[in-house]
Structures are given as C-alpha cells and as structure tokens.
Amino acid sequence: MTIVFLLHICIVQKFLIIQTAFIGDVVLATSLIEKLHDYFPDSQIDFLVREGNQTLLTGHPIIRNVLIWNKRNRKLVNLIKLLSKIRFQKYDMVINIQRYLSTGLLTAFSGAARTVGFDKNPLSIMFTKAVRHALPGAIPQEHEIMRNQKLIADITDDKPALPKLYPLPADQEKVGIFIKKPFISIAPASVWFTKQYPAEKWASFINNTPHDLEVLLLGSASDYDLGETIRKTSRNPNIKNLCGKLSYLESCALMKKALMNYVNDSAPLHFASAMNAPVAAVFCSTIPSFGYGPLSEFKSIIEIREPLYCRPCGIHGLSTCPEKHFRCAWDITDDQLLTALP
C-alpha cells in the first residue's frame, strides 16, 4: 500500500453497511462488521436493513445504529428520507452489498468520502470503487462471505471473518424454559418449495431418531401449520412445535444449545453459522457450491447421493419442481440425516 493510502484508511472511522435483502443475507453480512471491528476497533459502524430484519441486530455490541428502510409502504418517500439521514451522518465509507438501483442511489449520493459496491449495481460507475461480482456457481466457487469481503479487502485483508450474532441474556432465559433434556432442532420451512425438505420426510426422520431426544421445531408464525403437520404425522411423542414462539435471536440462542440443528438452504442455516452451532444442512434443488453452505465447526451437508440431470434447477429456489418429480428431496434418505447425529 502507498503512504497516501495508508493515511487514508487510518482516518476512516465511520462506516455504513447496506444490506436490505432477506434475513439470511443480513446474517452473512455480519461478517463485515466483525472484520471492520478487528481492523478499526474504535470506529463507528452503522447497518442498514429492510423493515422487519432489524430485530436480528438488537443489542449488537459493535453496531452503533441500525437504519431501517420501510419498503412496503411509500417505498420511494421512505428512500428519500433515508438518504437524508445518511447524508446527515457524513460517513467516511459506505459499503453496499446490494446490487439494485435503490441502494445504489443511497450509496452514490450518500456524501461519503468513499463508496464501494459490486459492479452489478446499476450506479456502480458512480462509486469510488466497484468490485467485480461473480454470480453463485461461477468458477472458482466462493462462499458469500468471501464475495462480500472483497468490498473491504483493500482496507483490511482478503480473509473474511465469520458471521456472528449476539443473543441477549433475556433471549437465553426465554429459551431455557423449553430445554428439559438433550434435544435436536429442526427448521423445516423455506420460502421456496424446491428448497424445502418435504414434511413427510421430516416426519419419517423424526420417527427414527432416538426417543430419549426431544425434537424442537423452529420457524416463524407462518410456519406453525407446517410444524403441526410434521408433529401430527410423526409417531414420536417428544416433539414440540415452537414455530412462531421465538424471535430470531431467541431461535439462535436455542440452536446454540442443540445437539444438532437440521435446516434447509435457508436463513436458519446461517443462524447456525453465526452461532457456530452444530448444523446438518439439507440441500434439495440448490447446491452448496453456490456459496451459501454452512460455516459452523461441526457441520454436515445432506444432499441426494447420485447426480441428478436437472439439479441444480436454478440459483434460487422455485415455487414448484420444473420436472414434477422433486427427486432432489425425495431421494434423500432418513439414514443420511441420522448419520449427522453426534
């Protein structure tokens, strides 16, 4: 690095990270918080999320402010108000993980001394620095935290930190009432059909788990009916349906205490990574090499044993199986899930 560049990064003390995508993307973006804090321990780090995701960062010991963009109501008006707040803060550096026009506007017109984002953003030409973004599945394969790390590699290094979440003491206390004996957790839902292991398959697996283990089902309130279907289909009497009963951070606190956490390729997978909780990740239509695999020390990846001509059928999940057979899920066996038990 040149002397001029070294002097520049030494005065960068006020950061804004922008990630207004889904909850799992926010979790993975916390890797940047950890890395910036390592290099600039006295800096002020703010984080911008979409409305609804802010509770994931409640009480975060590193983040100074969480900015919230309400995208559901008066989206444009709220965007303009948000831009005004950002400009008032006079950030030294804005780091935009998103690749869409709206966050490009917030970045380009933030008034920050330095702005960085991916070259896929329509306004990246107006950023101080635009980083090439390789789509998931590109060669060489990279985890999402590595792709994000490139945004700050020139002021830190090229090795990403692990994502991390911080449940509060109250979160720990809340989940304590549900833990009576050794247990596994299962987060059975996904927004996308082809990412979601079928309810019948979860129930079959649960029927074969040791009966001295409790099984706790995790998810949002909208997942409650799915949880009930699994509970009623299974013959195992040791199931509790906690869908809708725990917050994000409470779920994270509970997953940390589990013998194993079974998840789809969805947000709970990243909760486990951020808590370094043991995890068994079931990949149906998507594949780990897209860059969203588990990062926990103790992890298993569960997927169909034989190559399937139609898998993966896309970078993201789909609402139905294009081939109508959904073999990428149905051909996974109970034994594969059971093998992940410690």
Beta strands, then each sheet from edge to edge (+ up, - down):
strand 1: 14-18
strand 2: 44-50
strand 3: 63-69
strand 4: 93-96
strand 5: 114-118
strand 6: 129-131
strand 7: 183-187
strand 8: 214-217
strand 9: 239-241
strand 10: 260-264
strand 11: 279-282
strand 12: 299-302
sheet 1: 3+ 2+ 1+ 4+ 5+ 6+
sheet 2: 9+ 8+ 7+ 10+ 11+ 12+
end
